[in-house]
Amino acid sequence: MISVAATAVAVALQQAAVTGVVRDSTDLEPVAFARVTVEIPEAPPRETATDRFGAFTMAGLEAGDAVGVLTVDAFGYAPWRMELTQALDGELTILLRAQPIALEEIRVNGRRAADPLSSSPGAFVVDRELVRAQPVVLETDVLRATALSPAASPASDWVAAPFIRGGASEGTPVFLDGVRLFNPFHVGGFVAALNAEAVNRVTLLTGSSSEALAVGSLSGAIDVATRDGARDSFRSSGSLGIASLRMSAEGPVGRSASFLVDARRSYIDLLTAGLGTILDNSTVPYSFGDVHGKFTKDLGGVRRLSLTGYWNDEGLDSRPQDIPEGDAALGRASRAIWGNMALAAHYRDRLGSATLVDLSVGHSRFSGDYTVFQGKAMDADTSSIVRGMMGEYRTEVRLRRQSGNVTLDGGVQATRFEASHSAVGSEWDGSDPHDLFEAFDLSPAATRFAAFGSVKATMGGGFAVGGGLRADHFFGVEGALSPFAELSYQRPRWRAWISASRSHQALSSIRSEEPVSSSYLAYDLLAPVREGPLLRNSEVSGGWEGGTHGVRVRVEAFARRMDNLRLPVLNNNPIESLMLIEPSKRELGSGTAKGLESTWSWAPAGGGATVIGSYRWAKVTRTVGGRTYTPRFHRDHEGELSASLQRGGSTWSVRFSARSGQPTTPIVAFLPFVAYQSPDARAGGLYDDVLNFAGDYNSATLPPYLRIDVGWRGSKDVDWFGGGTLTPFASIANLFSLPNVVGVAPEQRRDGVTERVYAPQLPMLPFLGLEFRF
């Protein structure tokens, strides 16, 4: 009787498909990248990982005996285990319990920062706990935290968005819940326009193979996934910092849905305006704000529906207030207004027993208006205006199925990009080296249709092979095929891999990264190419990673070549060249990048401490107009070390950054002279000037970069409003006020002496604030 039952269960298991969702047991948030293993005696184990929505599926299980074991492991959670004694026709909901953190003999049921290396080799994952473990620089910033990856290189302290493996911002799109965001930052790029409290995790995709196949970009992507609202109870939270006030609310809607709403608004303009009426001080005419909302509905098992909305705006108005009509005091005052919006919808379902299907639609739009007033009046005839608009419509269907040792992924995608960029007025004629733009007028649009698919097969002896293909058609330009292939070998404690890939895109930036102004302003304007060839990236990489006793190490080497880039031709003084240069004044160019990256993380079993470090050596070049040079944003050596320690109700953190100097053009001689400018120019008459004789472009380097940030967070329970937590925080950026620089240029003093003047990086600055949760 027992043998007959065993045989029946074994046959059923052969045909069974195990499907389910893994969630946090407290707030029911989906747990991504959890490892799911099915072990059946006398058969090789089957393993998969949960996707970004915590779902997994595994079909084609081979039976060896009547009893199988399903195990789920995720960083920061206690292992989950269940015996499979019968076939599973339905779907599992697996609740993982957070692994307690031992602090001075007190066990705290807090959530630990996840290991950023816990995903695939081509991804670096930063969750919200790791973001909060970094010292605050103005605001808790999800984009700055990605610089812990050795593949991510920030252009300067003033720009939060990183460059990936020698690529520029045009090749690394930022996605929010599946919809693309353009220029997702405030304060010129200093801080991300994304509320860290609403973010579940940020995945940095470093290449164009495997997970990045569906993106179709030159230099990976930054994928921001927001969390679902709490399912257990209504909650409110917020923070008060030196720059802004943030509030959020979340909670259940019925038994199977939830909502999350958060908003932020700076108050620098309001505060200085109030003080100005008392102290007769001038007002700082700048403000920013953003609002995000998400609704999630569980439809049973892996089925779910989510809706996301996002909006931000930003403004700067330096016009004097209450000036009489016709008053010349208006001078060169300026007004800038810009912002973003995005809408996204996602539906997840299951086809058959073990195929997951995802349908996503979205729309996003960025618009900006920058006006400089040159005369007495404010009408357009005496003003110079720069306007930019970018928008994208996106529809995508993806399928995923794992059967036995084979994982299949595929999908189709359609996008429509629209833009309208213009600059008018003599302010932008390019004759003044301090101008950022020149006159242009662009209204391009582009439609892209793509189909993509990949397969990964686990073979005997620890080997696995994978490959895929993306087929694109860019309407009005040309089509392209983007393949990738990979081979890996895995043992219980380590794995190694090698991969090769190619990718294409039609969007090109009209921004130049060479002037110093690009190190202070991150805003970009994109335009599709009007004719081929398409921008293309070809890349090979290989690496090794392993771990034991809470320590994980990843080492990866890469080499890539970027062809058909639209690059501005270098003029005689590139460092003071225009920041935005229209496509008609660009030429076909190329770029290369090669390097060695290493990352290590340590999280002791008892919790309370987290250490993450990285080092990267790389060489990056650009070639255009017959000249090959190193771009200004690149550094050959970069190292990061982040450590946090939790003791009692306090968390102490430190972040150490060491980098080699950026390239610069050496000045070998100065020639002072007296010049005469036409009375028709902006400033007529005689004036002293200096002629600089420079060496080869970017053949020298600036001084090395070194910075240490420290931070502290405290936590105190209070019984206000039914109970909650207050968390004061404080940090110091550049603790020792080290004189880091981002550029150098000669300047003539009043006494006639010419000297080198360095453009500074971030000085020592303190930041503080208070978070609250009820």
Residue pairs with C-beta under 8 A, 6 or more apart in sequence:
5 66
6 65
6 66
7 66
9 63
9 66
9 85
9 86
9 87
10 63
10 64
10 65
10 66
11 63
12 63
12 86
12 87
13 40
13 61
13 62
13 63
13 68
13 84
13 87
14 61
14 62
14 63
15 87
16 59
16 61
16 87
16 88
16 89
17 57
17 58
17 59
17 60
17 61
17 88
17 353
17 354
18 36
18 38
18 56
18 57
18 58
18 59
18 61
18 70
18 84
18 88
18 92
19 55
19 56
19 57
19 58
19 88
19 91
19 92
19 301
19 302
19 350
19 353
19 354
20 55
20 56
20 91
20 92
20 93
20 94
20 301
20 302
21 30
21 50
21 53
21 54
21 55
21 56
21 91
21 92
21 93
21 94
21 301
21 302
22 30
22 31
22 34
22 36
22 50
22 54
22 55
22 56
22 72
22 74
22 94
22 96
23 29
23 30
23 31
23 54
23 93
23 94
23 95
23 96
24 30
24 31
24 77
24 95
24 96
24 98
24 111
25 95
25 96
25 97
25 98
26 98
26 232
27 230
27 231
27 232
28 95
28 228
28 230
28 231
28 232
29 200
29 227
29 228
30 50
30 52
30 53
30 54
30 55
30 228
31 50
31 54
31 74
31 77
31 96
32 50
32 51
32 52
32 53
32 54
32 200
32 201
32 225
33 49
33 50
33 74
33 114
33 118
33 119
33 125
34 49
34 50
34 54
34 56
34 72
34 73
34 74
34 77
34 96
35 47
35 48
35 49
35 72
35 73
35 74
36 47
36 48
36 49
36 50
36 56
36 58
36 70
36 71
36 72
37 45
37 46
37 47
37 70
37 71
37 72
37 73
38 45
38 46
38 47
38 58
38 61
38 68
38 69
38 70
38 71
38 84
39 45
39 46
39 68
39 69
39 71
40 61
40 62
40 63
40 64
40 65
40 67
40 68
40 69
40 84
41 64
41 65
41 67
42 64
42 65
43 61
43 62
43 63
43 64
44 62
44 405
44 460
46 58
46 61
46 404
46 405
48 56
48 57
48 58
48 402
48 407
49 56
49 119
50 56
51 356
51 400
52 203
52 225
53 302
53 304
53 348
55 302
55 348
55 356
56 402
57 302
57 350
57 354
57 355
57 356
57 400
57 401
57 402
58 354
58 402
58 403
59 353
59 354
59 401
59 402
59 403
59 404
60 354
60 403
60 404
61 68
61 404
62 404
66 85
67 83
67 84
67 85
68 83
68 84
69 81
69 82
69 83
69 84
70 81
70 82
70 83
70 84
70 92
71 79
71 80
71 81
72 79
72 80
72 81
72 94
72 96
73 79
73 80
74 96
75 112
75 114
75 115
75 118
75 603
76 98
76 99
76 111
76 112
76 113
76 114
77 96
77 97
77 98
77 99
78 96
78 97
78 98
78 99
80 94
80 95
80 96
90 301
91 300
91 301
91 302
91 350
93 301
98 109
98 110
98 111
98 112
99 112
99 607
100 107
100 108
100 109
100 607
101 107
101 108
101 109
101 110
101 112
101 606
101 607
101 608
101 646
102 606
102 607
102 608
103 607
103 608
103 646
103 647
103 648
104 647
104 648
106 648
110 646
111 129
112 129
112 603
112 607
112 610
113 127
113 129
113 130
113 133
113 603
113 610
113 644
114 125
114 127
114 129
114 130
114 201
115 552
115 601
115 603
116 124
116 125
116 126
116 130
116 148
116 149
116 599
116 601
116 612
117 124
117 125
117 545
117 547
117 552
117 554
117 599
117 601
118 125
119 125
119 203
120 210
120 211
121 497
121 543
121 545
121 554
121 556
122 205
122 206
122 207
122 209
122 210
122 211
122 212
122 220
122 499
123 203
123 204
123 205
123 206
123 211
124 146
124 148
124 149
124 151
124 152
124 203
124 204
124 206
124 599
125 201
125 202
125 203
125 204
126 142
126 145
126 146
126 148
126 201
126 202
126 203
126 204
127 200
127 201
127 202
128 142
128 196
128 197
128 199
128 200
128 201
128 227
130 145
130 148
130 610
130 612
131 140
131 141
131 142
131 145
131 196
131 199
131 202
132 140
132 196
132 713
133 610
133 642
133 644
133 651
133 653
134 140
134 141
134 144
134 145
134 642
134 653
134 655
134 709
134 711
135 653
135 654
135 655
135 709
135 710
135 711
135 731
135 732
135 733
136 241
136 711
136 729
136 731
136 767
136 769
137 144
137 191
137 709
137 731
137 733
137 762
137 765
137 767
138 187
138 190
138 191
138 241
138 242
138 243
138 767
139 191
139 192
139 196
139 241
139 243
139 244
140 196
140 197
140 239
141 160
141 191
141 192
141 196
142 192
142 194
142 196
142 199
142 202
142 224
143 160
143 161
143 162
143 184
143 185
143 192
143 194
143 202
143 222
144 154
144 160
144 192
145 202
146 152
146 162
146 202
146 204
146 222
147 153
147 154
147 162
147 640
148 612
148 614
148 640
148 642
149 162
149 204
149 206
149 599
149 614
150 597
150 598
150 599
150 614
150 615
150 616
150 638
150 640
151 164
151 165
151 204
151 206
151 220
151 597
151 616
152 162
152 163
152 164
152 204
153 162
153 163
153 164
153 616
153 633
153 634
153 635
153 638
154 160
154 161
154 162
154 163
155 163
155 513
155 518
155 519
155 522
155 633
156 519
156 520
156 742
156 761
157 707
157 740
157 742
157 761
157 762
158 188
158 189
158 190
158 519
158 520
158 742
158 761
158 762
159 188
159 189
159 190
159 519
159 520
159 521
159 522
160 185
160 189
160 190
160 191
160 192
160 522
161 169
161 174
161 184
161 185
161 189
161 192
161 222
161 522
162 172
163 169
163 172
163 219
163 633
164 171
164 172
164 204
164 206
164 219
164 220
165 206
165 207
165 219
165 220
165 558
165 560
165 593
165 595
165 618
166 219
166 560
166 562
166 591
166 592
166 593
166 595
166 618
166 620
166 631
166 634
167 218
167 219
167 220
167 537
167 562
167 591
167 593
168 219
168 509
168 511
168 513
168 631
168 633
169 509
169 511
169 522
169 524
170 218
170 507
170 508
170 509
170 511
170 524
170 526
171 217
171 218
171 219
171 220
171 505
171 535
171 537
171 562
172 217
172 218
172 219
172 220
172 221
172 222
173 180
173 215
173 217
173 221
173 222
174 180
174 181
174 184
174 221
174 222
174 224
175 181
175 221
175 222
175 223
175 224
176 184
176 194
176 224
176 226
176 308
176 310
176 342
176 344
177 224
177 225
177 226
177 294
177 306
177 308
177 344
177 346
177 362
178 344
178 346
178 360
178 362
178 394
178 396
179 308
179 342
179 343
179 344
179 360
179 362
179 363
179 364
179 392
179 394
180 342
180 362
180 364
180 392
180 394
181 224
181 310
181 340
181 342
181 364
181 366
182 340
182 364
182 365
182 366
182 390
182 392
182 524
182 526
183 338
183 340
183 366
183 522
183 523
183 524
184 192
184 193
184 194
184 312
184 340
185 191
185 192
185 193
185 522
186 192
186 193
186 266
186 288
186 290
186 312
186 314
187 288
188 520
188 521
188 522
188 523
189 520
189 521
189 522
189 523
191 243
193 288
193 290
193 312
193 314
193 340
194 224
194 290
194 292
195 246
195 248
195 262
195 264
195 290
195 292
197 237
197 239
197 246
197 248
197 262
198 226
198 227
198 248
198 260
198 262
198 292
198 294
199 224
199 225
199 226
199 227
200 225
200 226
200 227
201 225
202 222
202 223
202 224
202 225
203 211
203 222
203 223
203 225
204 220
204 222
204 223
205 211
205 212
205 215
205 220
205 221
205 222
205 223
206 212
206 220
207 220
207 499
207 501
207 539
207 541
207 558
208 215
208 216
208 217
208 218
208 220
208 482
208 484
208 501
208 502
208 503
208 537
208 539
209 468
209 484
209 486
209 499
209 500
209 501
209 539
210 454
210 466
210 468
210 484
210 486
210 499
212 220
212 221
212 503
213 409
213 452
213 454
213 468
213 470
213 482
213 484
214 396
214 398
214 411
214 413
214 452
214 470
215 221
216 413
216 448
216 450
216 452
216 470
216 472
216 482
216 503
216 504
216 505
217 503
217 505
218 503
218 505
218 535
218 536
218 537
218 562
219 537
226 260
226 292
226 294
226 308
227 260
228 258
228 260
228 294
228 296
228 306
229 250
229 251
229 252
229 258
229 259
229 260
229 294
229 295
229 296
230 250
230 251
230 252
230 258
230 260
231 252
231 258
232 252
233 251
233 252
234 249
234 250
234 251
234 252
235 249
235 250
235 251
235 773
235 774
236 247
236 248
236 249
236 250
236 773
236 774
237 247
237 248
237 771
237 772
237 773
237 774
238 245
238 246
238 247
238 248
238 771
238 772
239 245
239 246
239 769
239 770
239 771
239 772
240 246
240 769
240 770
241 767
241 768
241 769
242 767
242 768
242 769
243 266
243 267
243 268
244 264
244 265
244 266
244 267
244 288
245 264
245 265
245 267
246 262
246 263
246 264
247 262
247 263
247 264
248 260
248 261
248 262
248 263
249 259
249 260
249 261
249 262
250 258
250 259
250 260
250 261
251 258
251 259
252 258
253 259
253 295
253 297
256 297
256 298
256 299
257 295
257 296
257 297
257 298
258 295
258 296
259 293
259 294
259 295
259 296
260 292
260 293
260 294
261 291
261 292
261 293
261 294
262 291
262 292
262 293
263 289
263 290
263 291
263 292
264 289
264 290
264 291
265 287
265 288
265 289
266 286
266 287
266 288
266 289
267 287
268 284
268 286
268 287
269 283
269 284
269 285
269 286
269 287
270 287
272 281
272 282
272 283
272 284
273 283
275 281
276 282
276 283
283 321
285 316
285 317
285 318
285 319
286 315
286 316
287 314
287 315
288 312
288 313
288 314
288 315
289 312
289 313
289 314
290 310
290 311
290 312
290 313
291 309
291 310
291 311
291 312
292 308
292 309
292 310
292 311
293 308
293 309
293 310
294 306
294 307
294 308
294 309
295 306
295 307
296 304
296 305
296 306
296 307
297 304
297 305
297 306
298 304
299 305
299 349
301 350
302 348
302 349
302 350
302 356
303 348
303 349
303 350
304 346
304 347
304 348
305 345
305 346
305 347
305 348
306 345
306 346
307 344
307 345
308 342
308 343
308 344
308 345
308 346
309 342
309 343
309 344
310 340
310 341
310 342
310 343
311 339
311 340
311 341
311 342
312 339
312 340
312 341
313 337
313 338
313 339
314 336
314 337
314 338
314 339
315 335
315 336
315 337
315 338
316 334
316 335
316 336
317 334
317 335
317 336
318 333
318 334
318 335
319 330
319 333
319 334
319 335
319 373
319 378
320 329
320 330
320 333
323 329
323 330
325 377
326 376
326 377
327 376
328 375
328 376
330 373
330 375
330 376
330 377
330 378
331 373
331 374
332 372
332 373
332 374
333 372
333 373
334 370
334 371
334 372
334 373
335 369
335 370
335 371
335 373
336 368
336 369
336 370
336 371
337 368
337 369
338 366
338 367
338 368
338 369
338 370
338 388
338 523
339 366
339 367
339 368
340 364
340 365
340 366
341 364
341 365
342 362
342 363
342 364
342 365
343 362
343 363
343 364
344 360
344 361
344 362
345 360
345 361
345 362
346 358
346 359
346 360
347 358
347 359
347 360
348 356
348 357
348 358
349 356
349 357
349 359
350 356
350 357
351 357
351 399
354 401
354 402
354 403
355 399
355 400
355 401
356 399
356 400
356 401
357 397
357 398
357 399
358 396
358 397
358 398
358 399
358 400
358 411
359 396
359 397
360 394
360 395
360 396
360 397
360 398
361 394
361 395
361 396
362 393
362 394
363 391
363 392
363 393
363 394
364 391
364 392
365 389
365 390
365 391
365 392
366 388
366 389
366 390
366 391
367 387
367 388
367 389
367 390
368 386
368 387
368 388
368 389
368 523
369 385
369 386
369 387
370 385
370 386
370 387
371 383
371 384
371 385
371 386
372 383
372 384
372 385
372 425
372 427
373 382
373 383
374 382
374 383
374 384
374 425
374 426
374 427
375 382
375 383
376 382
383 425
384 423
384 424
384 425
384 426
384 427
384 428
385 422
385 423
385 424
385 425
386 422
386 423
386 428
386 437
387 420
387 421
387 422
387 423
388 419
388 420
388 421
388 525
389 418
389 419
389 420
389 421
390 417
390 418
390 419
390 525
390 526
391 417
391 418
391 419
392 415
392 416
392 417
392 418
393 415
393 416
394 413
394 414
394 415
394 416
395 413
395 414
395 415
396 411
396 412
396 413
396 414
397 411
397 412
397 413
398 409
398 410
398 411
399 408
399 409
399 410
399 411
400 407
400 408
400 409
401 407
401 408
402 408
405 457
405 458
405 459
406 455
406 456
406 457
406 458
407 455
407 456
407 457
408 453
408 454
408 455
409 453
409 454
409 455
409 468
410 451
410 452
410 453
410 454
411 451
411 452
411 453
412 449
412 450
412 451
412 452
413 448
413 449
413 450
413 451
413 452
414 447
414 448
414 449
414 450
415 447
415 448
416 445
416 446
416 447
416 448
417 445
417 446
417 447
417 448
417 507
417 526
417 528
418 444
418 445
419 442
419 443
419 444
419 445
419 525
419 526
419 527
419 528
420 442
420 443
421 440
421 441
421 442
421 443
421 510
421 525
421 527
422 440
422 441
422 442
423 437
423 438
423 439
423 440
423 441
423 580
424 439
424 441
425 439
427 435
428 435
428 436
428 437
428 438
428 439
429 435
429 438
429 439
430 437
430 438
430 578
431 681
432 682
433 573
433 576
434 576
435 578
436 515
436 517
436 521
436 578
436 579
436 580
437 578
437 579
437 580
438 578
438 580
438 581
438 582
440 510
440 580
440 582
442 510
442 527
442 582
442 583
444 527
444 528
444 530
445 528
446 474
446 475
446 476
446 477
446 506
446 507
446 528
447 474
447 475
447 476
448 472
448 473
448 474
448 475
448 506
449 472
449 473
449 475
450 470
450 471
450 472
450 473
451 470
451 471
452 468
452 469
452 470
452 471
453 468
453 469
454 466
454 467
454 468
454 469
454 484
455 466
455 467
455 468
456 464
456 465
456 466
457 464
457 465
457 466
458 464
459 465
462 489
462 490
462 491
463 487
463 488
463 489
464 487
464 488
464 489
464 490
465 485
465 486
465 487
465 488
466 485
466 486
466 487
466 488
467 483
467 484
467 485
467 486
468 483
468 484
468 485
469 481
469 482
469 483
469 484
470 481
470 482
470 483
470 503
471 479
471 480
471 481
471 482
472 479
472 480
472 481
472 482
472 504
473 479
474 480
474 506
474 528
474 534
476 530
477 506
477 528
477 529
477 530
477 531
477 532
477 534
478 532
478 533
478 534
480 504
480 534
480 536
482 501
482 502
482 503
482 504
483 501
483 502
484 499
484 500
484 501
484 502
485 499
485 500
485 501
486 497
486 498
486 499
486 500
487 497
487 498
487 499
488 495
488 496
488 497
488 498
489 495
489 496
489 497
493 546
493 547
493 548
494 544
494 545
494 546
494 547
495 544
495 545
495 546
496 542
496 543
496 544
497 542
497 543
497 544
498 540
498 541
498 542
499 540
499 541
499 542
500 539
500 540
500 541
501 538
501 539
501 540
502 536
502 537
502 538
502 539
503 536
503 537
504 534
504 535
504 536
504 537
505 534
505 535
506 528
506 529
506 534
506 535
507 526
507 527
507 528
507 529
507 535
508 526
508 527
508 528
508 529
508 535
508 565
508 566
508 583
508 586
509 524
509 525
509 526
509 527
509 566
510 525
510 526
510 527
510 580
510 581
510 582
510 583
511 518
511 523
511 524
511 525
511 579
511 580
511 581
512 518
512 568
512 577
512 578
512 579
512 580
512 581
513 631
513 632
513 633
514 568
514 570
514 574
514 575
514 577
514 631
514 632
515 574
515 575
515 576
515 577
515 578
515 579
516 575
516 576
516 742
516 743
516 745
516 759
517 579
518 579
518 632
518 633
519 632
519 633
519 742
519 743
519 759
520 742
521 579
525 580
527 583
529 535
529 566
529 583
530 583
532 564
533 563
533 564
533 588
534 564
535 562
535 563
535 564
535 565
535 566
536 562
536 563
536 564
537 560
537 561
537 562
537 563
538 560
538 561
538 563
539 558
539 559
539 560
539 561
540 558
540 559
540 560
541 556
541 557
541 558
541 559
542 556
542 557
543 554
543 555
543 556
543 557
544 554
544 555
544 556
545 552
545 553
545 554
545 555
546 552
546 553
547 553
549 605
550 602
550 603
550 604
550 605
551 600
551 601
551 602
552 600
552 601
552 602
553 598
553 599
553 600
554 597
554 598
554 599
554 600
555 596
555 597
555 598
555 599
556 596
556 597
556 598
557 594
557 595
557 596
557 597
558 593
558 594
558 595
558 597
559 592
559 593
559 594
560 592
560 593
560 594
561 590
561 591
561 592
562 590
562 591
562 592
562 593
563 590
564 588
564 590
565 588
565 589
565 590
565 591
565 622
565 624
566 583
566 586
566 587
566 588
566 589
567 586
567 587
567 588
567 589
567 622
567 624
568 577
568 578
568 581
568 585
568 586
568 587
568 624
569 585
569 586
569 587
569 624
569 625
570 577
570 624
570 625
570 627
570 629
570 697
571 577
573 692
573 694
574 665
574 697
575 632
575 664
575 665
575 743
575 745
576 745
587 624
587 625
588 624
589 622
589 623
589 624
589 625
590 622
590 623
590 624
591 620
591 621
591 622
591 623
591 631
592 619
592 620
592 621
593 618
593 619
593 620
593 621
594 618
594 619
595 616
595 617
595 618
595 619
596 616
596 617
596 618
597 614
597 615
597 616
597 618
598 614
598 615
598 616
599 612
599 613
599 614
600 612
600 613
600 614
601 610
601 611
601 612
601 613
602 609
602 610
602 611
602 612
603 609
603 610
603 611
607 646
608 645
608 646
608 647
609 643
609 644
609 645
609 646
610 642
610 643
610 644
611 641
611 642
611 643
612 640
612 641
612 642
612 643
613 639
613 640
613 641
613 642
614 638
614 639
614 640
614 641
615 637
615 638
615 639
615 640
616 637
616 638
616 639
617 636
617 637
618 634
618 636
619 630
619 636
620 630
620 631
620 634
621 628
621 629
621 630
621 631
622 628
622 629
622 630
622 631
623 629
627 697
629 663
629 697
629 698
630 663
630 698
631 663
631 698
632 662
632 663
632 664
632 698
632 743
633 662
634 662
634 663
635 659
635 660
635 661
635 662
635 705
636 660
637 658
637 659
637 660
638 657
638 658
638 659
638 660
639 656
639 657
639 658
639 659
640 655
640 656
640 657
641 655
641 656
641 657
642 653
642 654
642 655
642 656
643 653
643 654
643 655
644 651
644 652
644 653
644 654
645 651
645 652
645 653
649 714
649 715
649 716
650 712
650 713
650 714
650 715
651 712
651 713
651 714
651 715
652 710
652 711
652 712
653 710
653 711
653 712
653 713
653 731
654 708
654 709
654 710
654 711
655 708
655 709
655 710
655 711
656 707
656 708
657 705
657 706
657 707
657 708
657 709
658 704
658 705
658 706
659 704
659 705
659 706
660 701
660 704
660 705
661 701
661 702
661 703
661 704
661 705
662 701
662 702
662 742
662 743
663 698
663 699
663 700
663 701
663 702
664 698
664 700
664 701
664 702
664 743
664 744
665 694
665 695
665 696
665 697
665 698
665 699
665 700
666 694
666 695
666 696
666 699
666 700
667 692
667 693
667 694
667 695
667 746
667 756
668 693
668 694
668 695
669 692
669 693
670 690
670 691
670 692
670 693
670 746
670 754
671 690
671 691
671 692
671 693
672 688
672 689
672 690
672 691
672 748
672 752
672 754
673 688
673 689
673 690
673 691
674 686
674 687
674 688
674 689
675 686
675 687
675 688
675 689
676 685
676 686
677 683
677 684
677 685
677 687
678 684
679 685
688 748
688 752
689 748
690 746
690 748
690 754
692 746
702 741
702 742
702 743
702 744
702 758
703 739
703 740
703 741
705 740
705 761
706 738
706 740
707 733
707 734
707 738
707 740
707 761
707 762
708 734
708 735
708 736
708 738
709 731
709 732
709 733
709 734
709 735
710 731
710 732
710 735
711 729
711 730
711 731
711 732
712 729
712 730
712 731
713 727
713 728
713 729
714 727
714 728
714 729
715 725
715 726
715 727
716 725
716 726
716 727
717 723
717 724
717 725
718 724
718 725
718 726
720 774
721 774
722 774
723 774
724 772
724 773
724 774
725 772
725 773
725 774
726 770
726 771
726 772
727 770
727 771
727 772
727 773
728 768
728 769
728 770
728 771
729 768
729 769
729 770
729 771
730 766
730 767
730 768
730 769
731 766
731 767
731 768
732 764
732 765
732 766
732 767
733 762
733 764
733 765
733 766
733 767
734 740
734 761
734 762
734 763
734 764
734 765
735 764
736 764
737 763
737 764
739 758
739 760
740 760
740 761
740 762
741 758
741 759
741 760
741 761
742 759
742 760
742 761
743 758
743 759
744 756
744 757
744 758
744 759
745 756
745 757
745 759
746 754
746 755
746 756
746 757
747 754
747 755
747 756
747 757
748 754
749 755
